Amino acid sequence: MAETDKVFTGSIPEFYDTYLVPLIFEKYADDLARRVAGCDPRSVLEVAAGSGVVTRALAQLLKSGSQYMVTDLNQPMLDHAAEKQGVDDRISWRQADALALPFEDGTFDAVACQFGVMFFPDRIAGYAEARRVLSPKGTFFFNVWDRIEANEFAHKVTEAAAELFPEDPPKFLARTPHGYHDVDLIGRELEAAGFSDISITTVEEESVGTSPRHPAIAYCRGDAAWERD
């Protein structure tokens, strides 16, 4: 991932959370949170937490006394997530690189990552870090997008942008967020990182924009990398 693809500053976290999150993230965050909570973890690490949509969903499901460490590479996004979440004694916030986690081996019962692994410069290394910080019976939960043609909002926005810039059509969405959908490849990379007992499930959800303007603002104002593609 290019360095500029990681920079979410200024008004971008707010636009991201206000427009992109309800449009394409919220329902999958609820699904991921239920799966994590279902294993009854006492300690959870979230990586690439972004604006905190999974954090808000999972915090409601974790028991009192649980420990929840929320991390992201981008401090402004993490600050936004912490402010929106509010005070919760179970939750700690820390800027951290998913490929070099600042935690001891075997610290967490569960590691969660929503739509983040596609951005890892080295996915196998990122998976290996998740495995390293998991307890022996811990579980790593993450999700990725399907191909862009299966995601109408992203596909239509990309097609519209290509019409405006036919000589240099933006390809970020197809290349990165929707570029890691081969389940066989995902399984092989998890195995290469040392994981076993791998389960991959396809989840289909449908969301509706409040108007045609909603997805346009969401993708154009809420995504730093798209703006610089």
C-alpha positions in Angstrom: 0.0 0.0 0.0 1.3 3.5 -0.9 2.1 5.8 2.0 -0.6 8.2 0.9 -3.2 5.4 1.1 -2.8 5.4 4.9 -3.4 9.1 5.6 -6.8 9.8 7.0 -6.6 13.3 8.5 -8.6 16.5 8.7 -12.3 16.0 7.9 -11.9 12.5 6.4 -12.5 10.5 9.6 -15.8 12.4 10.1 -16.9 11.9 6.5 -15.8 8.3 6.6 -17.9 7.6 9.7 -20.9 9.6 8.7 -21.2 8.4 5.1 -19.1 5.3 4.4 -19.8 3.4 7.6 -23.6 3.2 7.4 -23.4 2.6 3.7 -21.0 -0.4 3.5 -19.5 -1.2 7.0 -22.2 -1.3 9.7 -24.0 -4.6 8.9 -20.7 -6.4 8.5 -19.4 -4.9 11.7 -22.4 -6.3 13.5 -21.8 -9.7 12.0 -18.1 -9.7 12.9 -18.9 -8.5 16.5 -21.4 -11.4 17.0 -18.8 -13.9 15.8 -16.1 -12.6 18.1 -18.4 -12.3 21.1 -19.6 -15.9 20.4 -16.3 -17.3 21.5 -16.7 -15.6 24.9 -13.3 -13.9 24.9 -11.9 -12.3 28.1 -9.3 -10.3 26.1 -9.7 -9.0 22.6 -7.4 -7.1 20.2 -8.8 -5.2 17.3 -6.4 -4.1 14.5 -7.1 -1.6 11.8 -10.1 -0.4 13.8 -10.6 2.7 11.6 -13.4 4.9 12.9 -14.6 2.3 15.4 -17.7 0.7 13.9 -16.7 -2.8 15.1 -15.6 -1.4 18.4 -19.0 0.1 19.0 -20.8 -3.1 18.1 -18.5 -5.4 20.0 -18.3 -3.4 23.2 -22.0 -3.9 23.7 -21.5 -7.7 23.6 -18.4 -8.2 25.7 -18.9 -9.1 29.4 -17.9 -6.8 32.2 -14.3 -7.4 33.2 -13.3 -8.1 29.6 -10.2 -6.3 28.3 -10.5 -4.8 24.8 -7.4 -3.3 23.1 -8.3 -1.2 20.0 -5.6 -0.2 17.6 -5.1 1.5 14.3 -2.1 2.7 12.3 -3.7 6.1 11.8 -4.0 8.2 14.9 -6.7 10.7 13.7 -9.0 7.8 12.9 -8.3 6.2 16.3 -8.9 9.6 18.0 -12.3 9.8 16.3 -13.2 6.2 17.3 -12.3 6.8 20.9 -14.2 10.1 21.1 -17.3 8.5 19.5 -17.1 5.4 21.8 -16.9 7.4 25.0 -15.4 6.3 28.3 -15.4 2.5 28.9 -13.0 1.0 31.5 -12.7 -2.2 29.4 -11.4 -0.4 26.4 -7.8 0.8 25.7 -6.7 2.7 22.6 -3.2 2.4 21.1 -1.7 3.4 17.7 -0.1 0.2 16.4 1.1 -1.4 13.1 -0.6 -4.7 12.5 2.7 -6.0 11.1 4.6 -5.2 14.3 2.2 -5.4 17.2 3.6 -4.1 20.5 2.1 -6.9 22.6 3.5 -10.0 24.2 3.0 -13.5 22.8 -0.3 -15.2 23.7 -1.9 -12.1 25.1 -5.4 -12.2 23.6 -8.2 -14.7 23.3 -9.4 -13.1 20.0 -8.0 -10.8 17.4 -10.5 -9.0 15.1 -9.9 -7.0 11.9 -12.7 -5.6 9.8 -11.8 -4.9 6.1 -8.1 -4.2 7.0 -6.0 -7.1 5.8 -6.3 -6.1 2.2 -4.1 -3.0 3.1 -1.3 -5.0 4.8 1.9 -4.5 2.8 2.7 -8.2 3.8 -0.5 -10.1 4.6 1.3 -13.3 5.7 3.4 -11.2 8.1 0.3 -9.6 9.4 -1.4 -12.9 9.9 1.7 -14.3 11.7 1.6 -11.3 14.1 -2.1 -12.0 14.9 -1.2 -15.6 15.5 1.7 -14.7 17.7 -0.4 -12.5 20.1 -3.2 -15.1 20.3 -3.5 -17.5 23.2 -3.0 -21.2 22.3 -6.8 -21.6 21.9 -7.5 -18.1 20.5 -9.2 -17.2 17.3 -8.5 -14.7 14.6 -11.6 -13.2 13.0 -11.4 -11.0 9.9 -13.4 -10.1 6.8 -12.6 -8.9 3.3 -14.7 -7.5 0.4 -15.7 -9.7 -2.5 -14.8 -8.6 -6.1 -15.8 -5.1 -7.0 -18.5 -6.3 -9.5 -20.4 -7.9 -6.5 -20.5 -4.5 -4.7 -22.8 -2.2 -6.5 -21.9 1.1 -4.8 -18.1 0.7 -5.3 -18.5 -0.6 -8.8 -20.8 2.2 -10.0 -18.6 4.9 -8.4 -15.6 3.4 -10.1 -17.4 3.3 -13.5 -18.5 6.9 -13.1 -15.0 8.1 -12.3 -13.6 6.2 -15.3 -16.0 8.1 -17.5 -14.8 11.4 -16.1 -11.1 10.4 -16.4 -10.9 8.0 -19.3 -7.2 8.6 -19.9 -6.3 7.7 -16.2 -9.3 6.0 -14.6 -9.0 5.6 -10.8 -8.4 2.0 -9.9 -7.9 2.1 -6.2 -11.2 0.4 -5.2 -10.8 -2.5 -7.5 -7.1 -2.8 -6.8 -7.0 -2.8 -3.0 -10.3 -2.9 -1.1 -11.8 -5.3 -3.6 -8.6 -6.9 -4.8 -8.3 -9.7 -2.2 -11.3 -12.1 -2.6 -9.8 -15.4 -3.8 -10.7 -17.7 -0.9 -8.1 -20.3 -2.0 -5.4 -17.6 -1.8 -6.6 -16.4 1.6 -6.5 -19.9 2.9 -3.0 -20.5 1.6 -1.7 -17.3 3.2 -3.3 -18.1 6.5 -1.7 -21.6 6.5 1.7 -20.0 5.6 1.3 -17.8 8.7 0.8 -20.9 10.8 -3.0 -21.0 11.1 -5.0 -24.3 11.0 -8.7 -25.2 11.3 -9.5 -22.4 8.9 -13.2 -21.5 8.1 -14.2 -19.1 5.4 -17.9 -18.0 5.1 -19.5 -15.7 2.5 -21.8 -13.2 4.0 -24.2 -11.1 1.8 -25.8 -8.0 3.1 -27.7 -5.2 1.4 -27.7 -1.5 2.3 -29.5 1.5 0.8 -28.2 5.0 0.4 -30.4 7.8 1.5 -30.0 9.4 -2.0 -27.6 9.1 -5.0 -25.6 11.8 -3.4 -24.9 9.6 -0.3 -22.5 7.1 -2.0 -20.9 9.9 -4.0 -20.0 11.8 -0.9 -19.0 8.6 0.9 -16.5 7.5 -1.6 -15.2 10.9 -2.7 -14.9 12.6 0.7 -14.5 9.7 3.1 -11.6 7.9 1.5 -8.1 9.5 1.4 -6.5 6.9 -0.9 -9.3 7.2 -3.5 -8.7 11.0 -3.6 -5.0 10.5 -4.4 -5.3 7.4 -6.7 
